Amino acid sequence: MARTPGLVAAVIAATVAVGAACAAAVESDPLPVPTGGARERAVAAYNEGVKRMLEKRYSAAQEKFEEALAADERLAEAHNNLAFSLRMQGPRGFTRALRHYDRALELRPDLARAYMYRGVLFTQLGDLARARADHARLLALDPGLAAKLDAVIQGRATTDGYEGLSAQYE
């Protein structure tokens, strides 16, 4: 099949557009809901949890992420956002949050926000060595988030542009 310059340009443009759309996605964005089974229930509950999390209703979000994980324990994003919701409710949830960040990263070692949020948790716990280790991993995954985590570690975080950080940093 002969390729015309116009067709090649259209394919390249479409590929760039799809890549840009994927790059713009955030790990706490709602997920596409598959049809049927436990995965559908898990993703539907996860998406409801994301909505509540974005409304800063962390206890309600926690319930939905737990519901999602009851349906599909392997949903890394639900572990990450459950951990975030637990952390945002204060120190009583820190131990459980750490377990869920660890599980999220076990399932998806490239989940940048889990490194970011876990690094913030380590900072809150006073474990700067582990926070710096997460920062080092994050540098390769998302330099922008790495810079935000570095600001938290250094005690320079401000309220501007630090979405998703604990109340003490917002």
N, CA, C and O of each residue as an XYZ file, in Angstrom:
680
protein
N       0.848     -1.174      0.000
C       0.000      0.000      0.000
C       0.885      1.225      0.000
O       1.793      1.337      0.824
N       0.636      2.137     -0.905
C       1.388      3.376     -0.982
C       0.930      4.320      0.117
O      -0.257      4.399      0.432
N       1.879      5.029      0.692
C       1.549      5.988      1.758
C       1.670      7.387      1.195
O       2.678      7.740      0.582
N       0.660      8.162      1.402
C       0.714      9.550      0.950
C       1.207     10.415      2.094
O       0.994     10.083      3.260
N       1.863     11.518      1.777
C       2.347     12.407      2.848
C       1.196     12.890      3.743
O       1.381     13.057      4.948
N       0.035     13.111      3.171
C      -1.110     13.559      3.974
C      -1.560     12.514      4.969
O      -1.875     12.838      6.114
N      -1.595     11.249      4.541
C      -1.998     10.162      5.427
C      -0.988      9.997      6.552
O      -1.372      9.829      7.710
N       0.298     10.044      6.225
C       1.341      9.920      7.238
C       1.224     11.059      8.249
O       1.329     10.830      9.454
N       1.012     12.260      7.777
C       0.872     13.412      8.672
C      -0.346     13.261      9.565
O      -0.292     13.612     10.744
N      -1.445     12.745      9.026
C      -2.661     12.554      9.824
C      -2.446     11.511     10.913
O      -2.899     11.676     12.045
N      -1.743     10.425     10.554
C      -1.471      9.381     11.545
C      -0.565      9.927     12.645
O      -0.794      9.656     13.824
N       0.443     10.679     12.278
C       1.349     11.269     13.276
C       0.576     12.229     14.182
O       0.754     12.208     15.400
N      -0.269     13.058     13.604
C      -1.046     14.014     14.392
C      -1.976     13.300     15.366
O      -2.114     13.710     16.518
N      -2.609     12.236     14.899
C      -3.514     11.479     15.774
C      -2.738     10.819     16.907
O      -3.202     10.795     18.047
N      -1.568     10.289     16.601
C      -0.744      9.651     17.623
C      -0.302     10.659     18.669
O      -0.339     10.364     19.863
N       0.111     11.829     18.247
C       0.521     12.883     19.184
C      -0.655     13.310     20.045
O      -0.494     13.509     21.249
N      -1.829     13.455     19.456
C      -3.016     13.862     20.216
C      -3.377     12.829     21.274
O      -3.687     13.186     22.411
N      -3.341     11.563     20.911
C      -3.649     10.504     21.882
C      -2.605     10.499     22.980
O      -2.953     10.383     24.156
N      -1.343     10.621     22.629
C      -0.279     10.654     23.636
C      -0.428     11.829     24.579
O      -0.216     11.688     25.783
N      -0.790     12.987     24.048
C      -0.994     14.164     24.898
C      -2.173     13.956     25.833
O      -2.113     14.343     27.000
N      -3.232     13.357     25.341
C      -4.397     13.100     26.196
C      -4.031     12.143     27.319
O      -4.457     12.336     28.457
N      -3.249     11.116     27.015
C      -2.840     10.171     28.051
C      -1.907     10.841     29.046
O      -2.007     10.591     30.247
N      -1.008     11.684     28.572
C      -0.083     12.356     29.464
C      -0.808     13.310     30.394
O      -0.353     13.535     31.515
N      -1.928     13.879     29.958
C      -2.667     14.829     30.772
C      -3.495     14.146     31.845
O      -3.948     14.806     32.781
N      -3.702     12.860     31.735
C      -4.515     12.146     32.721
C      -3.799     12.140     34.060
O      -2.575     12.037     34.130
N      -4.579     12.252     35.109
C      -4.055     12.232     36.464
C      -4.499     10.929     37.100
O      -5.601     10.444     36.842
N      -3.636     10.365     37.934
C      -3.919      9.061     38.523
C      -5.175      9.040     39.382
O      -5.701      7.966     39.675
N      -5.667     10.214     39.794
C      -6.890     10.232     40.580
C      -8.105     10.571     39.721
O      -9.202     10.761     40.246
N      -7.918     10.646     38.417
C      -9.048     10.853     37.516
C      -9.951      9.631     37.542
O      -9.493      8.523     37.822
N     -11.233      9.828     37.250
C     -12.117      8.661     37.105
C     -11.587      7.736     36.014
O     -10.954      8.186     35.059
N     -11.847      6.457     36.163
C     -11.415      5.448     35.198
C     -12.580      5.077     34.291
O     -13.733      5.204     34.704
N     -12.319      4.626     33.076
C     -13.398      4.107     32.233
C     -13.994      2.860     32.884
O     -13.266      1.990     33.361
N     -15.306      2.785     32.898
C     -15.987      1.670     33.571
C     -16.167      0.520     32.589
O     -16.837      0.669     31.567
N     -15.561     -0.640     32.903
C     -15.767     -1.816     32.051
C     -17.176     -2.356     32.247
O     -17.862     -1.982     33.199
N     -17.597     -3.214     31.370
C     -18.943     -3.781     31.454
C     -18.904     -5.150     32.114
O     -18.182     -6.047     31.679
N     -19.689     -5.293     33.166
C     -19.900     -6.601     33.797
C     -18.884     -6.973     34.844
O     -17.712     -6.604     34.766
N     -19.352     -7.703     35.816
C     -18.491     -8.335     36.803
C     -17.997     -7.433     37.910
O     -18.417     -6.286     38.061
N     -17.081     -8.008     38.681
C     -16.534     -7.324     39.842
C     -15.749     -6.082     39.450
O     -15.778     -5.078     40.161
N     -15.051     -6.144     38.330
C     -14.264     -4.975     37.897
C     -15.174     -3.783     37.638
O     -14.814     -2.658     37.985
N     -16.346     -3.997     37.038
C     -17.289     -2.900     36.811
C     -17.713     -2.286     38.142
O     -17.731     -1.063     38.284
N     -18.053     -3.129     39.116
C     -18.462     -2.620     40.429
C     -17.314     -1.865     41.092
O     -17.523     -0.815     41.700
N     -16.111     -2.400     40.972
C     -14.945     -1.773     41.587
C     -14.683     -0.396     40.993
O     -14.468      0.571     41.723
N     -14.702     -0.312     39.683
C     -14.402      0.963     39.026
C     -15.516      1.984     39.271
O     -15.235      3.168     39.453
N     -16.761      1.543     39.279
C     -17.869      2.464     39.569
C     -17.727      3.033     40.984
O     -17.913      4.233     41.189
N     -17.399      2.181     41.961
C     -17.203      2.655     43.340
C     -15.973      3.564     43.414
O     -15.994      4.586     44.100
N     -14.907      3.190     42.709
C     -13.696      4.014     42.670
C     -14.017      5.409     42.147
O     -13.615      6.408     42.743
N     -14.742      5.474     41.034
C     -15.067      6.773     40.446
C     -15.902      7.622     41.390
O     -15.719      8.838     41.455
N     -16.812      7.001     42.118
C     -17.594      7.733     43.117
C     -16.673      8.230     44.237
O     -16.858      9.330     44.756
N     -15.696      7.424     44.599
C     -14.720      7.836     45.603
C     -13.890      9.021     45.145
O     -13.613      9.926     45.932
N     -13.493      9.023     43.882
C     -12.735     10.149     43.338
C     -13.569     11.423     43.442
O     -13.062     12.471     43.842
N     -14.835     11.331     43.086
C     -15.721     12.497     43.173
C     -15.749     13.039     44.602
O     -15.613     14.243     44.817
N     -15.921     12.162     45.560
C     -15.982     12.589     46.965
C     -14.629     13.122     47.439
O     -14.575     14.073     48.219
N     -13.550     12.519     46.976
C     -12.225     12.983     47.349
C     -11.984     14.400     46.837
O     -11.451     15.247     47.553
N     -12.382     14.646     45.593
C     -12.201     15.982     45.019
C     -13.064     17.027     45.724
O     -12.747     18.217     45.713
N     -14.144     16.576     46.330
C     -14.998     17.457     47.139
C     -14.458     17.595     48.564
O     -15.061     18.270     49.399
N     -13.320     16.951     48.836
C     -12.666     16.946     50.142
C     -13.527     16.294     51.216
O     -13.460     16.663     52.388
N     -14.331     15.330     50.807
C     -15.139     14.518     51.723
C     -14.401     13.192     51.903
O     -14.801     12.161     51.363
N     -13.331     13.243     52.665
C     -12.383     12.140     52.728
C     -12.952     10.889     53.387
O     -12.637      9.780     52.956
N     -13.768     11.034     54.404
C     -14.371      9.864     55.037
C     -15.317      9.162     54.069
O     -15.320      7.934     53.979
N     -16.118      9.939     53.346
C     -17.030      9.358     52.354
C     -16.241      8.734     51.206
O     -16.621      7.683     50.690
N     -15.149      9.375     50.808
C     -14.290      8.818     49.756
C     -13.677      7.502     50.234
O     -13.616      6.533     49.477
N     -13.230      7.469     51.473
C     -12.654      6.249     52.041
C     -13.622      5.081     51.894
O     -13.223      3.989     51.489
N     -14.880      5.306     52.217
C     -15.886      4.244     52.112
C     -15.974      3.700     50.692
O     -16.045      2.487     50.492
N     -15.970      4.590     49.711
C     -16.089      4.158     48.315
C     -14.837      3.425     47.844
O     -14.942      2.443     47.110
N     -13.654      3.885     48.252
C     -12.433      3.187     47.857
C     -12.370      1.808     48.510
O     -11.907      0.850     47.891
N     -12.828      1.703     49.744
C     -12.890      0.385     50.398
C     -13.871     -0.531     49.669
O     -13.619     -1.726     49.516
N     -14.984      0.034     49.223
C     -15.959     -0.742     48.442
C     -15.334     -1.214     47.134
O     -15.534     -2.356     46.720
N     -14.583     -0.339     46.490
C     -13.913     -0.707     45.239
C     -12.930     -1.844     45.472
O     -12.867     -2.780     44.675
N     -12.171     -1.773     46.544
C     -11.175     -2.808     46.823
C     -11.811     -4.113     47.259
O     -11.231     -5.180     47.058
N     -12.993     -4.048     47.853
C     -13.707     -5.280     48.196
C     -14.116     -6.018     46.921
O     -14.186     -7.247     46.907
N     -14.383     -5.270     45.859
C     -14.764     -5.873     44.582
C     -13.542     -6.298     43.760
O     -13.590     -7.300     43.047
N     -12.439     -5.529     43.860
C     -11.225     -5.844     43.101
C     -10.017     -5.321     43.872
O      -9.670     -4.144     43.771
N      -9.387     -6.194     44.636
C      -8.267     -5.821     45.490
C      -7.053     -5.366     44.688
O      -6.147     -4.746     45.245
N      -7.018     -5.660     43.399
C      -5.853     -5.337     42.570
C      -5.946     -3.974     41.881
O      -5.159     -3.684     40.980
N      -6.884     -3.153     42.288
C      -7.062     -1.818     41.693
C      -6.106     -0.840     42.398
O      -6.438     -0.251     43.426
N      -4.931     -0.692     41.820
C      -3.861      0.107     42.442
C      -4.313      1.531     42.739
O      -4.000      2.076     43.797
N      -5.044      2.129     41.814
C      -5.485      3.514     42.016
C      -6.379      3.637     43.246
O      -6.338      4.647     43.948
N      -7.183      2.613     43.505
C      -8.054      2.643     44.689
C      -7.215      2.553     45.964
O      -7.523      3.222     46.951
N      -6.164      1.741     45.955
C      -5.268      1.686     47.117
C      -4.630      3.059     47.341
O      -4.578      3.548     48.470
N      -4.152      3.668     46.274
C      -3.503      4.977     46.379
C      -4.465      6.020     46.942
O      -4.117      6.752     47.868
N      -5.667      6.089     46.387
C      -6.601      7.121     46.828
C      -7.224      6.804     48.183
O      -7.608      7.722     48.908
N      -7.333      5.530     48.540
C      -7.756      5.182     49.892
C      -6.696      5.676     50.872
O      -7.024      6.286     51.889
N      -5.435      5.414     50.568
C      -4.349      5.873     51.435
C      -4.376      7.390     51.577
O      -4.234      7.918     52.680
N      -4.558      8.086     50.460
C      -4.629      9.547     50.497
C      -5.788      9.998     51.388
O      -5.619     10.894     52.215
N      -6.957      9.388     51.225
C      -8.133      9.767     52.019
C      -7.906      9.501     53.502
O      -8.311     10.302     54.345
N      -7.269      8.393     53.822
C      -6.940      8.088     55.215
C      -5.967      9.119     55.785
O      -6.144      9.604     56.903
N      -4.950      9.444     55.012
C      -3.944     10.416     55.460
C      -4.560     11.780     55.701
O      -4.210     12.476     56.655
N      -5.479     12.154     54.828
C      -6.098     13.476     54.948
C      -7.011     13.583     56.174
O      -7.383     14.684     56.577
N      -7.368     12.447     56.761
C      -8.204     12.461     57.962
C      -7.370     12.561     59.243
O      -7.931     12.610     60.338
N      -6.073     12.590     59.123
C      -5.242     12.814     60.294
C      -4.380     11.636     60.686
O      -4.454     10.565     60.082
N      -3.556     11.843     61.711
C      -2.549     10.855     62.112
C      -3.094      9.474     62.453
O      -2.364      8.492     62.316
N      -4.324      9.357     62.883
C      -4.845      8.038     63.248
C      -4.904      7.098     62.039
O      -4.940      5.880     62.209
N      -4.914      7.647     60.835
C      -4.973      6.820     59.630
C      -3.628      6.594     58.956
O      -3.567      5.932     57.920
N      -2.536      7.134     59.527
C      -1.242      7.091     58.849
C      -0.719      5.663     58.644
O      -0.210      5.345     57.570
N      -0.837      4.811     59.649
C      -0.308      3.448     59.526
C      -1.034      2.686     58.427
O      -0.415      2.009     57.605
N      -2.341      2.807     58.427
C      -3.129      2.132     57.389
C      -2.852      2.742     56.014
O      -2.779      2.025     55.015
N      -2.699      4.063     55.968
C      -2.388      4.733     54.701
C      -1.091      4.192     54.119
O      -1.011      3.922     52.920
N      -0.083      4.032     54.952
C       1.205      3.530     54.479
C       1.060      2.141     53.863
O       1.666      1.857     52.830
N       0.264      1.277     54.485
C       0.050     -0.062     53.921
C      -0.585      0.023     52.531
O      -0.219     -0.739     51.636
N      -1.530      0.943     52.346
C      -2.197      1.052     51.048
C      -1.290      1.707     49.996
O      -1.336      1.323     48.828
N      -0.469      2.687     50.391
C       0.496      3.228     49.426
C       1.436      2.110     48.973
O       1.717      1.966     47.783
N       1.917      1.324     49.932
C       2.830      0.227     49.588
C       2.163     -0.765     48.632
O       2.784     -1.225     47.674
N       0.907     -1.087     48.896
C       0.194     -2.039     48.026
C      -0.008     -1.443     46.637
O       0.161     -2.140     45.637
N      -0.363     -0.176     46.564
C      -0.538      0.478     45.265
C       0.746      0.384     44.448
O       0.706      0.107     43.249
N       1.875      0.615     45.095
C       3.154      0.589     44.385
C       3.613     -0.841     44.080
O       4.355     -1.063     43.124
N       3.186     -1.778     44.865
C       3.454     -3.181     44.555
C       2.718     -3.575     43.273
O       3.260     -4.282     42.424
N       1.476     -3.105     43.149
C       0.667     -3.427     41.972
C       1.084     -2.628     40.745
O       1.069     -3.146     39.629
N       1.462     -1.352     40.951
C       1.849     -0.465     39.844
C       3.055      0.358     40.251
O       2.905      1.466     40.768
N       4.248     -0.166     40.026
C       5.458      0.537     40.442
C       5.675      1.885     39.758
O       6.559      2.640     40.162
N       4.894      2.200     38.741
C       5.033      3.471     38.035
C       3.969      4.489     38.448
O       3.795      5.493     37.757
N       3.264      4.266     39.532
C       2.177      5.139     39.978
C       2.785      6.347     40.703
O       2.976      6.330     41.919
N       3.077      7.374     39.937
C       3.835      8.527     40.436
C       3.193      9.177     41.657
O       3.888      9.471     42.630
N       1.892      9.405     41.626
C       1.254     10.072     42.758
C       1.373      9.260     44.043
O       1.394      9.845     45.126
N       1.450      7.966     43.962
C       1.631      7.162     45.173
C       2.998      7.464     45.803
O       3.107      7.544     47.026
N       4.034      7.633     44.981
C       5.339      8.028     45.526
C       5.255      9.422     46.130
O       5.806      9.674     47.202
N       4.567     10.328     45.442
C       4.415     11.695     45.939
C       3.724     11.689     47.302
O       4.238     12.237     48.277
N       2.558     11.062     47.350
C       1.763     11.082     48.575
C       2.447     10.310     49.700
O       2.401     10.737     50.853
N       3.077      9.188     49.383
C       3.779      8.434     50.415
C       4.966      9.234     50.934
O       5.274      9.196     52.125
N       5.631      9.958     50.039
C       6.735     10.824     50.467
C       6.266     11.905     51.424
O       6.962     12.231     52.386
N       5.087     12.466     51.166
C       4.512     13.450     52.083
C       4.229     12.784     53.429
O       4.519     13.353     54.482
N       3.665     11.586     53.389
C       3.390     10.862     54.630
C       4.677     10.614     55.403
O       4.716     10.828     56.615
N       5.730     10.166     54.726
C       7.002      9.949     55.407
C       7.496     11.248     56.053
O       8.026     11.232     57.164
N       7.317     12.368     55.351
C       7.716     13.663     55.905
C       6.906     13.962     57.167
O       7.454     14.408     58.175
N       5.609     13.713     57.101
C       4.769     13.935     58.276
C       5.209     13.059     59.445
O       5.120     13.473     60.601
N       5.682     11.856     59.150
C       6.131     10.931     60.178
C       7.555     11.238     60.647
O       8.053     10.612     61.582
N       8.203     12.199     59.999
C       9.575     12.555     60.359
C      10.619     11.625     59.786
O      11.770     11.650     60.223
N      10.249     10.806     58.819
C      11.164      9.849     58.201
C      11.672     10.439     56.879
O      11.256     10.033     55.794
N      12.575     11.400     57.004
C      13.050     12.110     55.808
C      13.877     11.234     54.881
O      13.918     11.484     53.676
N      14.531     10.223     55.411
C      15.318      9.326     54.545
C      14.393      8.603     53.571
O      14.689      8.519     52.379
N      13.285      8.086     54.068
C      12.352      7.388     53.173
C      11.628      8.377     52.258
O      11.321      8.038     51.115
N      11.353      9.579     52.733
C      10.743     10.605     51.874
C      11.685     10.935     50.718
O      11.248     11.088     49.577
N      12.966     11.042     51.017
C      13.950     11.332     49.963
C      14.081     10.163     48.987
O      14.303     10.373     47.795
N      13.948      8.947     49.483
C      13.999      7.778     48.591
C      12.820      7.816     47.615
O      12.985      7.530     46.430
N      11.631      8.168     48.113
C      10.477      8.301     47.210
C      10.698      9.444     46.232
O      10.318      9.346     45.066
N      11.310     10.530     46.698
C      11.619     11.653     45.811
C      12.546     11.194     44.689
O      12.344     11.563     43.532
N      13.550     10.403     45.016
C      14.492      9.909     43.999
C      13.777      9.068     42.950
O      14.054      9.198     41.757
N      12.858      8.204     43.385
C      12.092      7.393     42.423
C      11.186      8.280     41.574
O      11.008      8.043     40.379
N      10.622      9.295     42.203
C       9.679     10.181     41.528
C      10.359     11.041     40.458
O       9.726     11.415     39.471
N      11.620     11.348     40.646
C      12.338     12.164     39.654
C      12.247     11.565     38.251
O      12.086     12.294     37.273
N      12.348     10.254     38.154
C      12.299      9.589     36.848
C      10.878      9.487     36.309
O      10.678      9.421     35.096
N       9.890      9.475     37.199
C       8.496      9.282     36.771
C       7.792     10.590     36.442
O       7.073     10.677     35.447
N       7.994     11.610     37.277
C       7.271     12.868     37.108
C       8.055     13.981     37.804
O       7.862     14.220     38.996
N       8.937     14.661     37.071
C       9.767     15.699     37.678
C       8.959     16.821     38.342
O       9.413     17.407     39.324
N       7.774     17.124     37.818
C       6.938     18.157     38.437
C       6.484     17.761     39.827
O       6.558     18.555     40.765
N       6.010     16.523     39.959
C       5.616     16.037     41.285
C       6.840     15.908     42.195
O       6.751     16.146     43.399
N       7.971     15.534     41.618
C       9.201     15.431     42.414
C       9.558     16.793     43.008
O       9.983     16.877     44.160
N       9.392     17.842     42.237
C       9.678     19.188     42.743
C       8.730     19.550     43.885
O       9.147     20.165     44.867
N       7.468     19.173     43.762
C       6.512     19.444     44.832
C       6.870     18.676     46.094
O       6.812     19.220     47.196
N       7.240     17.410     45.933
C       7.633     16.618     47.089
C       8.890     17.199     47.719
O       8.995     17.259     48.944
N       9.834     17.623     46.911
C      11.048     18.230     47.444
C      10.710     19.466     48.280
O      11.308     19.686     49.334
N       9.759     20.268     47.816
C       9.357     21.454     48.574
C       8.773     21.075     49.933
O       8.996     21.767     50.926
N       8.027     19.977     49.970
C       7.477     19.500     51.241
C       8.614     19.032     52.150
O       8.659     19.389     53.328
N       9.519     18.242     51.607
C      10.640     17.720     52.398
C      11.461     18.873     52.958
O      11.896     18.830     54.109
N      11.671     19.900     52.149
C      12.477     21.056     52.559
C      11.702     22.033     53.445
O      12.278     22.982     53.976
N      10.392     21.797     53.604
C       9.567     22.696     54.415
C       9.207     23.990     53.707
O       8.874     24.983     54.353
N       9.274     23.982     52.377
C       8.986     25.180     51.585
C       7.630     25.144     50.907
O       7.301     26.072     50.169
N       6.838     24.125     51.125
C       5.562     23.984     50.423
C       4.641     25.135     50.791
O       4.578     25.566     51.942
N       3.929     25.619     49.778
C       2.950     26.677     49.990
C       1.580     26.147     49.588
O       1.458     25.005     49.147
N       0.570     26.960     49.738
C      -0.770     26.538     49.356
C      -0.975     26.603     47.854
O      -1.946     26.032     47.357
N      -0.121     27.261     47.122
C      -0.305     27.440     45.679
C       0.189     26.232     44.900
O       1.384     25.937     44.877
N      -0.756     25.527     44.253
C      -0.374     24.471     43.330
C      -0.005     23.150     43.964
O       0.524     22.279     43.273
N      -0.260     22.960     45.246
C       0.110     21.712     45.890
C      -1.112     20.852     46.153
O      -1.363     20.426     47.281
N      -1.862     20.607     45.099
C      -3.047     19.765     45.227
C      -2.681     18.416     45.824
O      -1.622     17.859     45.538
N      -3.553     17.915     46.638
C      -3.371     16.574     47.141
C      -2.471     16.434     48.335
O      -2.226     15.315     48.787
N      -1.965     17.537     48.868
C      -1.116     17.423     50.026
C      -1.944     17.494     51.288
O      -3.092     17.936     51.265
N      -1.365     17.061     52.381
C      -2.110     17.036     53.639
C      -2.481     18.451     54.073
O      -1.908     19.435     53.606
N      -3.439     18.525     54.963
C      -3.965     19.803     55.421
C      -2.852     20.706     55.935
O      -2.912     21.919     55.735
N      -1.841     20.152     56.588
C      -0.790     21.014     57.129
C       0.010     21.681     56.019
O       0.699     22.668     56.277
N      -0.061     21.170     54.782
C       0.674     21.765     53.677
C      -0.222     22.520     52.711
O       0.282     23.170     51.796
N      -1.514     22.454     52.884
C      -2.411     23.150     51.950
C      -2.619     24.579     52.380
O      -3.343     25.324     51.719
